Amino acid sequence: MDLLLGVALVLGVMILVHEWGHFIAARMFGVRVDVFSIGFGPRLFGWKRGATDYRISALPLGGYVRMAGADLSEVDSGDQPPTGSPDELMSKPRWQRAVIAFAGPAVNLVFPILLLTAYFVAIGVPYPAFEDQPVIVKGVPANSAAAVAGLQAGDKVVSINGQPSPDWAHAGKIISQVEPNTKLSVEVENDGTRRTLEIPVQAKDIEQPEHLLGFAPVKPLLEDVAPGMPAARAGLKENDLILSVDGKKIQWWGEFTERIRGSNGKPVALDVERKGQIVHVVVTPTPQPAANDHGETVYQIGVQRHEDLAYKRVNFFEGARDAGVKTFETIEETLGVVGRLFSGRVSVKQLQSVVGISRAAGQAVHQGPLAVISLMVLISVNLGILNLLPIPILDGGTILLLAIEGGLRRDLSLAFKERFVQVGLVFLLVLFAYVMYNDVVRLLPIHS
């Protein structure tokens, strides 16, 4: 039930939003829309209003808007060639057709702001609950900059770079503004004695604040275990609490990840608490398909931590601002992944097809409204960006063709455009099949 509801909320709504963008732009320019379909293939049911047949089709893997007089080379065009009627797509100027093609992805990029604004205003802006707590050092990674500088468990951070009494949220903001290859001045108090530490800061330390202030007070409780990854194959499950790694007791999530990253791919013995029972598990971390931004190999087992959240009440303008920031961050992250895909630093095997997305949607429904909305934001941004890539059959490919025709000041031949679309269709079908194959293989218990 969670799976079906998740697919309907995440994939269904995002496809609807995308096609709605095309539809509104087409109507704005006076283009007649014959079909507005969620899904492909045979029509299951629907209704007709005006000239448009609104329908649900058999294959819920996408959707389309069929506009009157569309170029016959387009996959979602009908079988009737343009007649030259003023309400047909091909009768409109190229810039209007480009705007119509751009509108779908554009709405996908704007929709998360509206969705997040509504959630933030109604519920509040979520943040990790520990961020309200003062910074009291729980433990320090071995050989980290903080450890070398003398930061110890039990130290209470009094000030950072002269700014007094920071909580974890304030401390994180200060660290994020520090320039690499400088020093962080940290005043701490322990047993009534104060001392000031000068901690050297490298770029990777800014991304991993535990190297500067020690482990955040987050319990090593698992929220999700990715199928096909080492953790799932070893038998780890949702809600497992990690107690020790290779016989060494741990209390915080940062300690756990530090041990996994430092395993160098060797098997790691875990003691976990599951429903009041102690379970012994051996897991073998695997390296990421690509090194991180600093050229270091990162080992992982495929788990996600549970995080207790608190909510900050905001007004509409604050909610809209925070929603815009969150959406922009998601766009930046997605563009980064796309860039690493094309550069080969991220493997195509890491992509998810409808199988993986459906599982994630079902898991999100199980976790609650915030998880569903977060996934909807991620999928919407991905749809927007990926559809703008200049690949035949995608909206970006349509815009590219229109730009070429505009530069040439003439239409390209129908034969050329049909071949252009066929190349894109074959490419996407092969990619889709490959990604789906990897998704299915990850779900198999024999996958290793």
C-alpha positions, 0 to 999 in steps of 0.5 A, a space after each residue: 500500500 505504501 508503494 502504490 501511494 508513494 508512486 501516485 504521490 511522487 511520480 504521478 504528481 511530478 509527471 502531472 506538474 511537468 505536463 501541466 507546464 507544457 499545457 499552460 504554455 501551449 494554451 497561453 500561445 493559443 495552441 490547441 491541445 488534443 490530449 493531456 495524458 498521464 501515462 502512455 499506451 491505451 487509454 484507460 479512462 478520462 474525460 473530455 473538456 473543450 478540445 482536450 481529452 484528459 486521460 489516464 493511460 495504461 503505462 504509468 511511466 510518464 505522460 504527454 501533451 499532444 498538441 494539434 499540428 505538432 511536428 510528426 517527428 515528435 514522439 507524442 505527436 498524432 498521425 495528422 500532419 499540420 494543416 497550417 491552422 493558426 491554432 496548431 503548434 507548427 503555425 507558431 513562431 519558433 520562440 513560442 515553441 521553444 517556450 512551450 518546450 521549456 515550460 515543463 522543466 521550468 515548472 518542475 524547478 519552480 514547483 518545489 518552492 511552492 511545495 516547500 513553502 506550503 509545508 514550512 508555513 503550515 508545519 515549520 522548517 525542520 532541522 536536526 534537534 541537536 542543533 539547539 544544544 551547546 557544543 560539548 565535545 563527545 569524542 574526536 576522530 583520531 588524527 583529525 585536526 581537532 585531535 592534533 590541536 588538543 580538543 578532548 571529550 568533555 570540552 565545552 566550546 565557549 567561543 569560535 573565532 571570537 563569537 561566544 557560546 555557539 550551539 551546534 547550528 551556530 557553530 556549523 554556520 561559522 565553520 561553513 564561512 571559514 576559508 581553507 588553509 586558515 586556522 579556527 580559534 576555539 575557546 573551550 572550558 573543561 573542569 573550570 579551566 579555559 584554554 584556546 586551541 588553534 585548529 588548522 582548517 583544510 577544505 575537507 574539514 569544512 565538509 566534515 565538521 567533526 574533524 574540527 569540533 568532534 562528533 555531533 550528538 546523533 545516535 547510530 540508529 539506522 533509518 534505511 538500509 539500501 537494497 543490494 548494498 553491503 549492509 543489506 546483504 549482511 542482514 542489517 535492518 531499519 531501526 538497528 542501533 549500532 553498539 560496537 565496531 570490531 569490539 570497540 563501543 561507539 555512541 555516535 553516528 560520526 564514530 560509526 562512519 569514521 570506522 567504516 571509512 577507515 576500514 579500507 574495504 576489510 570486513 567489519 564486525 558489528 554488534 547491533 541492538 534489534 528489538 531488545 536483542 543483540 545481533 552480531 553482523 559482519 559487513 564488508 564496506 565497498 568503495 564508491 564508484 568514484 573518489 570524492 572531490 578530494 581524490 580520496 576513496 570513500 568506503 560505504 555500506 549503504 545505510 542512512 541514519 535516523 535523525 530526530 527533528 525539531 521545527 521552527 515556525 516561520 511566516 510566509 516570507 521566511 518560508 518562501 525564502 527557506 524553500 527557495 534556498 532548499 530548492 537552489 541547493 537541490 538544483 546545485 547538487 543535481 547539476 553536480 551529479 550530472 556533471 560527474 556522470 558526464 566526466 565519468 566520476 560517477 557511475 551510471 550504475 548509481 542511477 535509479 529507474 522507476 523500480 528504485 524510485 518506486 521503492 524510495 517512494 514507498 519508503 518515504 510514505 512509511 517515514 512520513 510527510 516530510 520524507 514524501 515532500 523531500 523526495 518529491 522535491 528531489 524528483 521534480 528537480 531531477 525531472 526539470 534538469 534532465 529534461 533540459 539536457 540537449 538529448 533528442 526526444 527530451 525537451 532540451 533536444 526540442 529546444 536545440 533543434 529549434 535553435 538550430 533552425 533559428 540559426 539556419 532561418 529554415 526548417 530542417 527536413 522531416 527525415 533529419 528530425 525523425 532520425 534525430 529523435 530515433 537516435 535519442 529514443 534508442 539511447 534513452 531506451 538502452 539507458 533505461 533498460 540498463 538502469 532498470 537491470 541494475 535496480 532489479 539486480 540490487 534487489 535480488 538476495 544473490 546480488 554481491 
